[in-house]
Amino acid sequence: MKKNILGIIAFISIANVSISQSNTSSKTNLKIGFKAGANYSNVFDSKTDQFNADAKFGLAIGGFVSIPFAQYFAFQPEVLFSQKGFKGSGTILGSPYQFTRTTNYIDIPLLLAIKPSQTFSLVVGPQFGFLLKQTDEFTTTSTSTAQQQEFNNDNIRKNILSVLTGFDITGKQMVFSARVGWDVQNNNGDGTSSTPRYKNVWYQATIGVTL
């Protein structure tokens, strides 16, 4: 009887130590961080109509959490302030003009991270974008105007679903991230907007720190 009691006590002690070590390991592997960098964005016409545009740079800044759930996998949600848009040029009545559109989003990627090593991760998943503001700048040889539109009365899609993929290179407390993303949905809701119907596509590079 004493041997059985001692055996049970030993088993419980070993289990407690194992659970404690497992919890400590999980807390150690969970990472919270902040990152900042740039987007290189453009748009493409989803209806293959005549629509030409040039890429432009924008800001990307925010935070992320990496939550491991298996040896080689983690769930990695992020929240970013992300600037996208495009540039274009042409002529009006023989006068050249330049046009720049900047769109500010709050982007929320929900990424699956595949970790073949401690320093390298592949990421892929959906992203939900919430449009905050659009700034259009139209410049000619004689005038320049900048207009900010909140889209309260225009049929512009404020919530856009996208797809994101890329990789992370992780050091001791530093993370370099590269992403490419593209919208699944068009920028306008049902096609009645006078704004050209297009989707965003962008490349993103950031450098982050983990806590």
C-alpha atoms as one frame of an Amber mdcrd trajectory, in Angstrom:
protein
   0.000   0.000   0.000   2.777   2.390   0.915   4.507   1.600  -2.361   1.309
   2.395  -4.272   0.869   5.695  -2.409   4.523   6.621  -3.038   4.103   5.713
  -6.706   1.019   7.909  -7.042   2.792  10.807  -5.313   5.807  10.392  -7.620
   3.543  10.285 -10.710   1.684  13.451  -9.638   4.987  15.238  -8.945   6.395
  14.329 -12.364   3.143  15.419 -14.075   3.198  18.765 -12.273   6.804  19.376
 -13.299   6.011  18.456 -16.941   2.971  20.742 -17.069   4.972  23.574 -15.502
   7.761  23.162 -18.041   5.250  23.005 -20.896   3.549  26.223 -19.770   6.891
  27.972 -19.391   7.939  26.845 -22.872   4.660  28.097 -24.397   5.078  31.505
 -22.756   8.630  31.688 -24.000   7.640  30.831 -27.587   4.753  33.310 -27.714
   6.021  36.553 -29.237   4.579  40.052 -29.271   6.203  42.662 -31.473   6.008
  45.928 -33.370   7.186  46.645 -36.894   7.468  49.447 -39.422   8.364  49.704
 -43.076   6.925  50.513 -46.489   4.424  49.342 -49.090   5.094  49.482 -52.823
   1.561  49.429 -54.199  -0.317  49.606 -57.457  -3.749  48.666 -58.800  -5.020
  46.484 -61.597  -8.299  46.631 -63.462 -10.459  43.628 -62.667 -12.532  44.085
 -65.859  -9.491  44.293 -68.180 -10.614  47.715 -69.417  -8.098  50.362 -70.412
  -6.665  51.449 -67.066  -2.972  52.257 -66.642  -1.261  53.190 -63.402   2.198
  53.397 -61.829   3.224  52.114 -58.397   3.865  54.337 -55.390   5.390  54.004
 -51.914   3.432  54.224 -48.665   3.871  53.689 -44.928   3.248  50.389 -43.121
   3.393  50.279 -39.306   1.776  48.170 -36.591   2.068  45.168 -34.305   1.804
  41.385 -34.335   1.455  38.342 -32.090   2.887  34.888 -32.844   1.017  32.094
 -31.036   2.568  28.629 -31.479   0.151  25.673 -31.507   2.440  22.906 -32.838
   6.141  22.293 -33.340   6.259  23.845 -36.797   3.140  26.018 -36.856   1.895
  29.258 -35.318  -1.103  31.566 -35.612   0.079  35.116 -36.337  -2.516  37.920
 -36.311  -1.322  41.446 -37.099  -2.781  44.973 -37.037  -1.250  47.532 -39.400
  -1.787  51.077 -40.580  -1.130  50.613 -44.291  -0.943  53.157 -47.137  -1.673
  52.004 -50.686  -2.624  53.666 -53.962  -1.172  54.504 -57.360   0.148  57.260
 -59.621  -0.860  58.153 -63.164  -0.331  60.807 -65.823  -1.872  62.018 -69.088
  -3.091  65.099 -70.930  -6.238  67.246 -70.747  -6.883  69.597 -73.697  -3.234
  69.250 -74.614  -2.063  70.107 -71.086  -0.132  67.396 -69.188  -1.256  66.347
 -65.726  -0.175  64.009 -62.910  -2.514  62.176 -60.550  -1.719  60.461 -57.219
  -4.172  58.507 -55.098  -3.268  57.507 -51.520  -5.580  55.198 -49.572  -5.149
  54.675 -45.831  -6.222  51.321 -44.397  -6.272  49.485 -41.115  -5.228  46.002
 -42.238  -5.738  42.883 -40.109  -3.887  39.852 -41.528  -4.745  36.474 -39.962
  -1.736  34.400 -40.920  -0.681  30.786 -40.611   3.079  30.672 -39.979   4.953
  27.557 -41.091   8.283  27.339 -39.251  10.799  24.911 -40.772  13.472  26.498
 -38.530  13.701  28.895 -35.592  14.856  31.746 -37.809  12.670  31.352 -40.911
   8.885  31.276 -41.331   6.540  31.134 -44.295   3.223  32.947 -43.780  -0.073
  32.836 -45.669  -3.645  33.798 -44.926  -6.539  36.205 -45.431  -6.452  39.901
 -44.629  -9.338  42.207 -43.746  -8.818  45.852 -44.723 -10.840  48.790 -43.374
 -10.615  51.969 -45.438 -10.016  55.090 -43.356  -9.439  57.829 -45.927  -8.513
  58.522 -49.521  -6.441  61.475 -50.697  -6.399  62.449 -54.380  -3.826  64.913
 -55.679  -4.236  66.300 -59.196  -1.440  68.462 -60.588  -1.257  70.369 -63.890
   1.191  72.957 -65.175  -0.960  75.764 -63.765  -2.860  74.415 -60.730  -2.583
  71.810 -57.989  -5.433  70.576 -55.792  -5.569  68.057 -52.962  -8.890  66.620
 -51.836  -9.684  64.269 -48.968 -12.798  62.157 -49.323 -14.463  60.186 -46.578
 -16.719  58.255 -49.020 -19.871  58.834 -46.999 -21.924  59.425 -50.166 -19.995
  57.404 -52.731 -20.297  53.721 -53.469 -16.747  52.825 -52.373 -16.110  49.553
 -50.571 -14.745  50.352 -47.126 -14.164  46.739 -46.060 -12.013  44.693 -48.441
 -10.947  41.056 -48.257  -7.399  40.310 -49.433  -4.927  37.438 -49.563  -1.418
  37.741 -48.136   1.710  35.609 -48.319   5.401  36.073 -47.541   8.113  35.176
 -45.059   9.766  36.256 -41.787  13.435  36.078 -40.866  13.768  36.147 -37.077
  16.798  37.026 -34.965  17.065  37.218 -31.200  14.787  40.264 -30.927  14.576
  41.460 -34.540  12.249  40.354 -37.333  12.506  41.143 -41.043   9.230  40.558
 -42.893   8.406  40.536 -46.600   4.848  40.290 -47.905   2.886  40.391 -51.147
  -0.854  40.955 -51.061  -3.738  41.473 -53.432  -7.423  42.272 -53.025 -10.024
  39.608 -53.647 -12.797  42.206 -53.905 -13.118  45.313 -56.087 -12.815  48.800
 -54.645 -16.437  49.703 -55.510 -19.506  47.955 -54.173 -21.922  47.182 -57.015
 -20.201  48.898 -59.941 -22.301  52.105 -59.867 -19.461  54.295 -58.603 -17.806
  56.643 -61.092 -14.443  55.624 -59.625 -12.598  53.110 -61.886 -13.194  49.552
 -60.772  -9.887  48.088 -59.586  -8.127  45.990 -56.954  -5.036  46.833 -54.901
  -1.827  44.837 -55.170   1.201  45.601 -53.014   4.630  44.500 -51.831   5.555
  45.148 -48.205   8.870  45.122 -46.332   9.144  45.796 -42.587  11.621  45.523
 -39.735  10.292  44.690 -36.285  11.270  44.111 -32.676   9.859  41.489 -30.303
   9.243  42.020 -26.600
